[in-house]
Amino acid sequence: MKLYERFGERGYHTSIITTFGLDFDTYENVVLARLKGAGCNNNILLCDAALLTQSLAGLSSLPRTAGRHYTVNSAYAPGAFHPKLVVQLGRNGGRIIVSSANMTATGLAGNLELAEEIVCGAEDSGEQRLVAQAWRYALRHCDRTGQALDAQIAWAESRAPWLRRALPATDSVSLSDGSIAALLTTGESAGIGERFAALVGDDSVKRLVVLSPYWDANLRALSTIAKTLSVSKVDLLIDADARLFPVSALKKVKGARLFDRDSFRKGRFLHAKILIAQTRKADHVLYGSANCTLAALGAKGFAGSNEEVSMYRRLPLGAILDRLELKELLSPSREIDPDDLDEVDDANAVNLDFWRGRAIGRFECNYGTLTWTPPTGLDPDAVSISLLDIDQKELGCRLGAAEVRGGTRRYEILGAVQRPAFAVLQLSDGARSAPAIVTLVDRIQEEAREARSKQTEEAASQLNEETDESLLLLDILDTIESAERLLQTEEVRPPVRLARKTSREPSDAPAQFRTMTYEKFIAGRRARTDGAAIGRSSLSASEASLVRSFLNRIIGVGIDDAAPGIEAEPDLDNAFDLGDEAVNAEDATTRGDSFEPGAGDLSSKEEQREELRRKATQRKATREQIAAAVAAFSERISQRKRDRALTTFDVLRLRALLMIVAAAGWNGSDADGRAVPARTSLQVLAVEGGGDSWPKLMGRILFCFFGGPDPAIRHLNLDALHDQLTDDILECWATCCWCLHACLGAPCAKDERAALAKHILPLGEKTYRLTGMNEAELHDEGFVLLMTRLSERFRIRLGLDAKTLAEGHQSMMRAIFNRVTASVHGAPTSAQ
């Protein structure tokens, strides 16, 4: 197979890939691009710690998307962390690819490598048991004390329900084609070589064929496996030109013969590793990452020092040599004389201990907070941290005082206008360390999305074409929420595990959901400081963020050329327009009315009156629809409050519905039936008259969230990932505050205004208090900008005064915070 092409297979949402060597360019542009193109967005890379540091120090070009689109994690072994394993999970199955290939350009496209794919479905099978075993092996090397990696694993497991039922293989299994297979990994009491021999069993081995690019200097592993199998014929396929075979040790292996690959796939390094024990009936095959070395295969009483993954297969006699086109290479005419070979040239051996000693630890950034886990042996007080951008330029920011928590240190990033990509240490001797990747926890969680369902894709397309705040927004939110709920399993949301004290705890410990009530969140939140320049959204990992982006776009937040006001909104007429259809076509037909354009000609005045009646009928129908949507919202919030299921989805829905009502309002009444030139067919809600005026509907919406003896907001659950109020929540609270003042400033009759004030004023003060925002948050640039843009968009159609709206906000803040100050100093407070 062309290994790199296999990463474009669809049906998987998560990948864990283990590798010894790493080329970031190749992984990002070849592997990751195909994974993400196939809908696999939750991607984890495990790399030998020494080789990772070496790559970051200059062996490879630095990554462009590491820590943002995928995580790169150090893995350790007494020798080398050397497995070449791909594990992918999907909703309905998974797969593994066991190979000899590193995540490098030569590994994926240059070398001669050996790989096999095992695919499973949701039902129990030998293939499924191997995939479950491989997943468990990969998790054994994941340090889940890191928040990003832990969240990725929890997200993946919550979306692979079959995996929780799967039984990891502990021995050989039968595959669907009838063959026998076993996944042999290090970490067991016996080494891979010893377990391979046990699988061969008592069958008499006629010939042992070995292909390996690297060998022990004394061929100890080869001698051991040959003796264990009691084989007298050992054929070794090598690349003589590579000068990697210890020819002087060959005499220690009884019956050994050498064969040169010669012109076979000439120009490509022979990096595949395979052992074939041929018996009278079968080929017993071992392939994967393990070279023919003691460190990889082990010996009796020594399990090896490397971490390796190999696959055992029992196949028909001669089948594997034919499949790999190696049979001809082992013919007697291809045998070579050991005396014609040069000795080993190991000048390119990597000093693993040296590069491990240069690692500077793990860096994670959650919005504006940097967490550093320094390595053992490094004095964190003797170094200083510098943060770099993607181009390795220092960021214009500084770090606050360190907060020490066990083996980690936390710093607030102050003055940052962009996110860090790398961290470097200025060492006590004046030297500068190799860079380390800074993993953005929030960005990684945003990346972990499954491919859109057809329904969600259609909803997104609708939203892209929409230009107005209409009830379509609620339909789209329903579609997105339903699709995401269907994609979840038993959990209400993906679990995020609390960081464990040590990485030695079991990886399958139960997840602890990190959510808290809004009240607790507000009590423990961190003030929005310079770090607030970094965008934060509780919806970033959900397609609901599309609706949030639309609401911001429609009022001109985040774009420079927004054109507010009715005059700049010709498409508003189409939002709620029901067309020229009769309200009841059947009745019209019964009466003999014709729907032909020329029928029933009317005079000019009659046409005007008919047009007014037609629009009035449309508005009545649409007004009823909006009123019904408000009633449904109220019932939904009550039910979700009872179910303890209120989330930021509901906060977004609150904001969307308030803006829909604002877009549908106008500054007059239907009582006199006058045509108002500035009024569009969208504007179906009068300022007064009847129970469905826009101020009253806004009041009902706000009351169901903030009113009553047990307000719904107290039951709102937030993700504890965030330590500050997120932008999407602030946008909603700004919309709520603006709507409160719009209700108080509505241009209605004196009696109507007094009645509104009687209910809205106490609700307004309660809303401000329950949101828990402090003065800094209420003066936040984004908060004020959103209120300003709401005024620009709606004040003309609603007949509001921008200055009065702004003064109302300031007055409410003075009333609340002056009262709080007076209460703190022991002064009496008024009843209202």
N, C-alpha and C positions, 0 to 999 in steps of 0.2 A: 504494500500500500504506500501511497504518498502520505506520510504521516500528517503533514500540515493541512492537507485537504480534509482530513477527518474532523477537524475542529469546527467545520461548518455544518455539522449534523444538527438538525433541529430536535426539539423535544426535551431539552434540558435547561434548567435555570441556574445551576451551580456547578462550578468546577473547582477541584483541588488538584494541583499539579505539583509533583515533587521533582526536584532536579538537583544535580551536583553543580554543574556549570550553568551560567546564566548570561545571556546577551539580551539586554533590555530592548534594544531596537527590534530584534527578531520576535521576542515575545509580544511586544505591543503592536507591531505592524503586521505580523503574520498570524500569531495565535489569537491574541485578544481580539483583533479586528474580526476574525471569523467567529469566535465565540459570541461576541456581542451581536454580530450580524445575524446569528441564528437564534437570538433571544436569550442567550446565557449571560446574564448580567451580574451574577454574584460570583466573583472569581478570586481564588486564593492561590498564592504561589508560595511553596515551601522550598527554601534553598539552603544548601550547606552554609553555615554561618561564616566560615572562613572565605569561601568563594564569593559570597554576597559582599563582604567587606572589600575583597579584592576588586570585584566588578565596580563598586562605587568609588573605589580609589583610582579608577582609570582604565582597568582592563576592558570595560565596556563603556560605551557612551551612556551618560546618565539618563534615567527614565524621564519621560514627559508626563505620564499619567499615573505613575505609581502613587499609592496613598490616596488617590482620588477615584479612579475607575477600578482598582483592584488593590489587594494588600500583598505585600512581600514580607515574608516572615522567615526569620533565622531558625534553622533546625540544627540539632547537635547530635554527635555520636562520638564515642571514644576515638574512633578512627575518622572516617569520612561519612557524611550523610550523602548516600550515593544512589538512592532508589530513583527510577524513572517511571513514575506512575501517574496516570491520569484517571481521576474518578469524577464522573459527572452524574448528577441527580436530576430527575424530573418528577413531575406529578405522578406519572404512571410507570416509571421504571428508571433504570440507570444503566451505566456502562463503565467499564474500565478499559484502559489501554496499558498493557504492560510492555515496556520496550527497553532498549538500550540507549535511547536518544536523550541527550540533554536539551534544555531550552536555549539552543544556540543556532546560528545559521547553519553551521556544519552538521549539527545534530538533526535538524529538520529537513535539510535539503542537500547537504554535501556528502556526509559520510554514508557508508553502507551500514545500515542499522537493521535491527530485527524488532518487530512489534506485532502484537496480536490484540484484537478487540473482542471483548466479551460483553454481550448486551443482554439485559434482563427486562422483564415486564413486572407488573404488580403482583403476579402470582408466584408462589413458592416454586423454586427450581434450583438446579445446581448453579446456573448462572447467577441467580439472585443471591445465593449464599456467598459466592465469590465476591460480588460487588459489595455486599454488606461487610464482609471481612476486610476488603480493601479500604472501605470508608473508616472502619474502626482503626485500622493501622494508621491511616493518615491523621486521624484525630489524636492518636497517641503522641504525635510530634507537633501538635498545635498548642502553643502556650496561650491558654485561654484567660490568663490574667490581663491580657490586652483587651480593651473594650471593643475595638473594631472587629477583630477576628472572632471574638466570642459572639458578637451580634450576627456576624455572617453565618456562623455554624448554626446558631439557633434558628435563624431565618430559613436556612436550607432544610433543616430537619422538620420544621413545622409545615413545609410544603412538599414533603416526600412521605406521605402517610404509610406507604408500603414498607418503608425502611424501618419503621418502628416495629413492624410485625416480622421482618426478615430475620432469619437465623444465620448468623455469620458462620461460614464454613470453619471447621476445626480440623478437617482431614480432607482426603480426596472426595470429589463429587462426580456424579455422572451428568454430562451435558446433554442437551437436547439431540445432538447428533450421535449419541451413544458412546462417545469417547470419555475418557477419564481425565480429570484436571484437578490441580491443587495449587493454591497460591502459597508460596513459601516466602515468608518474611523473616527478617531477623527479629530478635526480641524473645525468642523461645530458648529453652534450656539447651537444645541441640541446634547445631548450625545447619545452614541450608544444605551443605554437602552431605551431611550425615542423614538428613531427612530425605534427600533425594535418593540416596542408596536404599533407605528403608522402603520407599515407594517402589523401587525396582524389585525388591523382595528377593525371593530365592531363585528367580529365573537366572539361568546361566548367561552371563554377558559374553557375547562373542567378540564384540568390538566396541571400543569407546572412541567417539569422535569429539574433538574439542576445538572450538573456534573462540579465540579470546585475543583482544589486542594487548592486554597486560598480564604479566605472570609474576609469581614470586621469583626472587633471584635464585633460589635453590629448588624451584619447582615443587615446593613442599605440598601445596594444595593438590596439584596434579598427582603426585605420588600417593597421597592419602586416599584420594577418591579411587584411583586405579587399584590399590591394594584392597580397599573396602569392597569393591565390586569383583575382586579376584579375576580381573581381565588381563589377558596376555597380549592383546593387540590394541595399541593406542595410536590413533591417527590424529595428528595435530595440523590444523590448517592455519598458516600464518602469512603475514606479509613480510617477506624477507627484506624488502627495501626499507621498511620502517625501523629496523634495528631495535626491536622491542622484545625479542625473544632471547632468554638467557641460555644460549646454546651450550655453554660449558656444563650446565647442570643436567643436560638431556640424558646422560648415561645413568642417572639415578632412577630413571623411569623405565621399567622393564617393558620391552616390546614396543617402544615409542618410535614412530616414523614421522617425518616432517614433509608437509606438502605446501608448496607456495601458491598463493592465489594468482601469481603471474599476471596475465593480461585480463583476468576476470574483473570487470567493472573498473578497469585501470583509471587512476586519477582520483579515486574516492577512497578515503581512509576507511579501513576495515575495522569498524567500531562495534560490530555485533558480537554478542557473547552467547554461546550455546554449547551444551553438553548433550551428546546423544549416546545412550547406552543401548546397543542393539542386541536383542536376545533372539531366540529362534522364532518367536511369535510376534514381537512388537518392537517399536522404537520408544524408548523412554527418554523424553526430551526435557531439558531444563534450559530456559532462556530468560532473559531480562537484564537486570542491571549488574549482576554479579560477574566480575572477572574471575579468571581461574587463579585466585590468590587466597591465602589463608585468611586475610582480613575479611574477605567477602564470603567464602564458603565455610570457613572454620575447619575444625578437625575434631576427633573424639576428645571430649572434655573441654573443648574451646569452641564457643559459638561464633567466633569472629568478632572483629572490632568495628566493622562498618555497619551502617544501616543499608540494607539491600532488599529488593523485591524481585522475585523470580517466579515464573510460572512453570509448573510441571504438566506435561501432557503425555498420555499414553496413546500412541498412534500406530496404524498398520506398519508393518516392517517395510523400511525403505521409503515410506511416504514423505518424510520430512526432507530427506536429501533431494528427492525429485522436486518437491515444491520449491525449495530454495535454490535449485539449479547447482547443487554442490557435488552431485554424484561424480561428474566427470573430473572435477578437481582432485578427487581422491583416487584416481586411477593410478596404477603402478608407474606409468610413464611420467607422472607429475611429482613423484617423490624426489626430494632434494637431499644432497649430502650435507650433514651438519658442518663439516669442515669448510664448506664454502660460505658460511654465514659470518657476519661481523658480530662482535659482542654488543650488549645492550648500551644504548645511549640514553641515559636518564637525566640529562641536563635540564629538562623542562619540568622536573618534578616540583610540585607546589608545596611550600612550607606552610602547612595548615596551622601549626601553632603560632607562627608569626602573625598571620592574618587574623586569627581569632583574637589575639592580643590587641589588635588595632580597632576592634569593634567598640562603638561608643554607646551602645544600648538602644532602647526603643523610645521613639518619640511619637506621641499622639496628640492631636489638636482637636478639641471639641469646641467649635466656634472660636471664642476668644481665650480659651484656656489650654495651655500647653502642659502635657504630662510627660515627664522624663523618667524612665526606668534605667538608671546607670548600671553597667556591668559590674560584677564582683571584682574588687581589686582597684577600681577607679575611685579616687576621692572627689566627690562632686563639688566640694568646697574649694578645690584647688584649680578649678577650670571655670571658664565662662562660656555661655552658649551664644552663638550667632545664628540667626535665621536667614535663609536664602530663598529667593524666588526660583521659578522653574529654570531660569537662565543663570543660576548661581550668583546672582547679584544680591547683596545684603538688603534686607528690608529696612525701611525707615521706621523701626519700632523699637521698643524696649520691653524688658520683662520685669514684672513686679517682683516683690519679695517671694522667696520660695516657701511653699507650704509643704512640709515633710509629712508623708503618710506611709509609714512602713518603708518599703524599698523604693518608693516613688517620690518624685518632687513635682509639685504643681505650681505653675506661674500664670499670672494674667498677662496676656499680650496687650500692651498699651500702645496706642497710636498706629495700629496696623490699618492699611488701606487695601491690602491684599493678603491672601492666605499663604503661609509658608509651604515650601515644597521640600526643603532640606534643612538640616541642622548640622552645624559643625562646632567643634570645641576648640577654644584657644587653650592650649595646654600650659602647664606651669613652666615648662622649659622654653616657651615662646613658639613652639611648633603648632601647626594647625592640623587637626584630625582629618581623616577622610570623611566625606559627608554621610549622613544617615537620612533615610527617607522619613519625612513627617507625614504620618497617616492622618487624614482628616476624617474623624469618626463620623461626623454628620454627613459628609459627602459619600462615604462608603455605604451608609445606610440608605441614602437617596438612590444610589446606583442599583441596589438590590431590588429590582423590579422584574416581575415576570413579563413575558411578551404580552402585549395587549390582546384582549379577546376581540372578536369581531364586533360585539356590541360596543365595547369601549372605543374601538377605532372609529366606528360610525359616530359615536357621541363627540369625539374629538374633532372629526371633520365638520360636524354641525356647528360646533363652537367656533371653529376657525372662520366660518362664513357668517356668523352672527355679528350684528352691530349694535344691538340694543339689549337693555335689561328686560327680558320677558320671562314668562313662566317656563319657557324652554330650559332655562338655567336649572330649575328644580328637577325637570325631567332628566337632564344630563347628570345631575348629582345623584339622582335615584339609580340611573344606569351604572354609573361608576361605582357607587357604594355596593350595589347588588353584585356586580362583577367581582369586586374585591372580596366581598363576603363569601362568594362561592369558591374563590381560590384559596380561602383559608380552610383549615381543617378544624380540629377541636378547639383551637385557641381563638379568642376574639380578635387577637392581633399577634403578630410575631413576637415570641418571647425574647427578652433581652436579659441575659443572665447577669447577675451581680458578679463583679470581679472576685475571683477566689483568692484566698491568701497564698496558696502555692499552686504550681502547675501539676503537682503530683496527685491532686485529688481526682477522683474518677471523672472522666469526661462526660459520662452519661448521668451526672447528678441532675436532679430536677431543676428546671428553669424557674427563676424567680422573676415575676413580672415587675418591671420597674415603672409603675404608674402611680400617680398620687392625685388626690383631689385638688381642685383649683385653690382651695383655701390653704392647704398645706404648702402647695407650690409657691403661692404668693408670700407666705410667711418665711420661706427659706430661700427665696430667689435672690440672685445677685443683681445689684443695680446696673442699669444699662449705662456703660461708660464708653470709652473710646472704642472698645471692641464692638459696639453696636453698629459700627460702619460695615461690619460683616453681616450679610443678609442671613436671617434665621427664619425658618418656616417649619411649623409642625406638620405641614402637609407635603413636604418635599419628597417623601417616599411614596406618595399616592398620586394617582392620576387626577384627584380632586384639585391638585395644584393648577390644572388647566383652567378651572373655573375661577380660582383666585386671580390668576394672571389676566383672565378676561375682564374681571371686575376692575382691576387696576388699569388695564388698557383703556377701558371705556371712559374712565374719568381722567385719563392722562397722567397717571402716576407711573413714572419710569420712562416716559417718552417726552420729547421736547415740543412736538408740534401738535399737541392736543388742541382741538378747537371746541371749546365749551359753548353751551347755549343751544337753544332750540334752532336758531338760524343755521347752525353748522351741522344739524342732524336730520337731513332729509329722509333718512331711512327709518326714523322713528315711526313714520306713518304705517310701516309694514309690520311692526312688531306684533300688534294685537289685532290687525285687520282681518276680519273673517271673510273678506271678499264681498262680491255682489250677490251672494247666495241669499235666497229668501230664508227667513227663519224656519218656516214650515213649508217645504216645497209641495207636500201632499195636499195641504189645505189650499195652496195657491192654484194647484191644478184643478181641484174640485170646484173652485170658484170660477174657473174658466180663464184665469190669468195666463197670459202667454209670457214665455221667457225670451222671445225673439227681440232683437234690439229695437225694432221699429214699433213694437206694440205699445198701446196705451200712451200715445204722445200727450204730454202735459204742457201747459203754458209755462212761461219762464218762472213766474211766482210759484206756481204749483210744483214745478221741478225743484225749486229751492226748498219748499216745505217738505216735499217728499225726501229730498236729500237729508234734511235735518232729522226726519222721522227714521230714515234708514240708519243713519249714524247713531241716533239715540238707541235704536234696537241693538246695534252692534255693541255699544258701550254698556248697555244693560247686561248683555250676555257676558261680556268680558269682565265687568265689575263683579258680577256674581262669581266668575271663575277665580278672581283674585281673592275675594272674600272667602271662598271655599278653601283656597290654598292657605290662607291665614289660619282658618279653623283647623285644617289638617296639620299644620305646623304645630299649633298649640297642643293638639292631641298627641302628636309624635313626641314632643318634648316631655309631656307628662308621663307617657308610657316609658320612654327611655330613662327618665328620672327614676321611675319605680324599678326598672330593670338594672339600675346602676350602669347604664351603657352610654351615657352622654360623652361624646368625644369632640375633637376639633372639627369633625365633619359637621356636627350640629352648629358649631360656631360659624362655620362658613355658610351654612344654610341660613342662619339668622341674618348674616350680612347681605346675602343675595336677595332674600325676601324683602328686607327693608329697602334696598335699592330698586327692586321691582315696583314697590308701592310708590316710591318717590318718582320714578319715571312715569307712572300712570296718573300722577296727580296734576291738578290745575288750580288756578287761583280764583275760580268762580263757582257758581252753583248751577245745577240743572233746573232750578225752580222756574226761571223765566223763559227757558228754551231759546235764549239768544245764541246766535253763532258768534264765536270768538275767533278773530282772525289768527291769533298766535297759537291757538289750540290745535293739536294734531289728533288723529284718530287713536293714537296711543293713550292719550290723556282721558281716562274714563272715570277717574276718582275725583269728585268735587271736594272743595275745601270744607263744605258744611252741607247739612241737609241729609237726613237719613243716617242709618247706623254704619254705613260703609264709606264714610269720607276718609280721605287719606290720613288726616291726623288721628282719627280713631283707630284705623287699622294699624298704623304705626304703634300707637299706644298698646293695642292688644298684643302685638308681636313682642314688644319690649316687656310687657307685664308677664307674659308666660315664661320669660327667661329670668327676669329679675324681681318680679312681684310675688306677693303672697307671703305667708308665714314661713314657708320652707322653699326659698327660691331655687330654681333649677340650677343656677350657676354653682351652687354649693355642691352639686353632684357631678360637676364636670370633671372628667379624668384627663390628666395630661401625662405625656411621656417624660419621665425623670431625666431623660437625656439632656433636656434643656435646663439651663440654670438662670435664664433671663426670659422675660416675656418675649415671645417670638413675634416677628413682624406681622404674620397673618392674624394673630389674636389682637395685637394693637390696632390693626386696620379695622377689625370688626368693632372693637370698643370705640374707636373714633367715629365709625358709622353710627353706632348707637347714640353716642353723645350728640352728634350732629342732628340726628332725627329727633331727639328730645327737644332741642332748641328750635328745630323747624316746627314742631307741634306747638310750642309756646309762642312762636312768632307768626303762626298761620294767619292770613288776612281774612278772618271770619268776623261775624257780628260779635258785639260786646258780650252778650250773654253766652254765646257759644265759646268765646275765648275764655271767659271766666270759668265755665264748666270744665274746659280742657285743663286750665291751670290748676284747678282743684285736685285733679288726679295726676297730671303730668309732673307738677313740681315735686311732690314727695317721691314719686317714682324715679324722677331724675336724680334726686339726691341719693336715693337708695342705690341706683345703678352705679353712680360714681363711686360710692363706698364699696359696693360688692365687687367691683372690678379690682379693688385694692391698689389702684395705680397711685403712685406718689406724684409730687409736683413735677419732678424731673421727667417722668414718663408722660404726664399730661402736656408738658411743654416739648416733648420729643419732636425733633424736626419732622420725622415721618408722620407722626400723629397729627401735627398741625397742618402739614402739607395735604394730607388726605381730607381733613375737614375743609380746607380751602378749596380743594378741587371739587368736593361735593357741592359746595356753595356755587362755584362757577357753573357746574353742570345743571343744577336743579333750581337755583333761586329764582330765575326769571319765570319759569313755568309755574312755580308754586307761589309766586308773589311774595318772596321773602326778601329781607334786607340783610346784606352780607355783614354790615357793621353790627346790626342787632344780634346776629348769630354769634359773631366772635365775642361780643360783650357778654352774651348769655353764658358762654363757656367760661370766661374769666370770672364772672360773678358767682357761678356755681363753685368754682375752685376756691374762691375767697371764702365763701360761706362754709365750705367743708373744712378747709385747712385752718382757718381762723378759729373755728369751733374746736378743732382738735388741739390747737395750741393753747386755747383758753382752758380746755379740760385738763391738759397736762400740768398747767400752772395753778390749778385749783379754782379757777374762776367758774361761776355758774354758766350753764349753757341754756339756750332757749329750747322750747319744745319743738320748734320747726326751724 
